[in-house]
Amino acid sequence: MKALILAAGYGTRLASVIKDIPKPLIAVGNRPLIDYVVDRLLYIKSLSEIVVVSNNKFTPHFQQWAASSGQKKCPIRIVNDGTNTPQERLGSVGDIRFVWQKENSLQDWLIVGGDNLFDGDLPRFIDFAISKSPAVTIGVYDIKDIQAAAKFGVLAFDANQKVISFQEKPKNPASSLITMCLYYFPKETLGYIGEYLSGSKAADAAGSYIQWLSNKKNVYGFQFFGKWYDIGSIESLEEARAHFNK
């Protein structure tokens, strides 16, 4: 199994704070945000490689980070998606497809947002996901704020944890249960993304793809507890810096 960290954004909503630093390399405590993501991934014994997808502007930053991280437990490789501006960006779905096509590697993939900060049990997530394979499994979190849930993918699942409804950024969320930008795609499911993109222009939000997929295939949700932050604003960044374990 390989892991793909999505890190090709331009951080426009945090431009006044991060300037010319990619969002996953923002300091939280005395470490870059992406270090915490890698820490979680290293608990997965079956992981063979970590791939980080960035854009042309920030690829050198990630290459320098990878070279200086001193992390030797699992290989880390940086992939450049070739874009140079926010207007050119491929979006999270576009970047996933770009990497899968470039790698041409038929194996299971774990996808995680490079701006997600969490302390949940990732090996338990993987065990659950494997038990549901070849279905896709997504990470789920209850943010306990229905109004705030409108910024995310909102879902419901049944007693077997099968997703029975999913709405990407609904105006009136039915609950505060959201997706975390954490997805397990068994190798049998990799071809679905091409079918989705052939009929949709919504390549920016992975949640739109999950919504489409859940209407066609079985998708399961694994709920995480503990702390989780989506670093999408100055407020969420400051909250993470104040409350996340350093």
Steps between C-alpha positions, in 0.01 A plus 500: 500500500611855423391826660439821307515831684313775315717812518457677166288792621614862500370598844315806374277528809811511721708721272532779757656257750699249300614716204732280290480187714276208398226439755616150606837649596352759739639461850274351766700492818858467386427269206339537157140386474586221255729338759196417712330342197808286432514400868148355468586318179806333649276298732381305194722192472393414145597842361770475231537865396369850568440716192448874540341681205584869474497768232790643302525804726538307825664175389850627601367579849376144545816351353702695755266392778525132399880518478534659843228309685729218604205259466631161391219262599317535169613651166358845421479622142381835364294515178457829310159547337644769269268788595631848585200707611171454688319541168686201355456268799370153430297477820516211744318255270710609205819452700396153615437398141826664386702299750321172430555539127864598546571217742310239300511297820213261556491479877299639790536871573435701816428866420539768766482879488831666582316761706322251726621479857365209705601253769264211423590133465598458136585126520145430623369699204711290263388173661138606463553613141665172404209311653263692270716470186441529207274782619644847563527612864511862616603663826213664689495748788223665701586871528192554718410824321231471232561849362873435460423168330378694194866546402556123468350181365214399731394137523303234680568129525304196614571247776758328277671835439397506136451855374132552424507872424770749407480867410800714414479840676120506545331831579298336776696208647297218648767424760851591613651171379752586229769345284864573591682487163622152591417227250597136446475389138552128433674433168173376350352851533773708334326508163185665632662843515536515122131424458415776748718763333369412154159625610585765761705816516508496883865399533582734786324330792554132570168501685315553170660181371405311818142625468486370141665172598270436795201519264647228278709272723527393862694754707566451872579751772735457794446754777804654667503650847755717674625819336463601136567829328455595136744788455295706256498839670707718730257418783538124460878535480513696825265253669721210395811679625331565832351156565682231305768303682837633395 
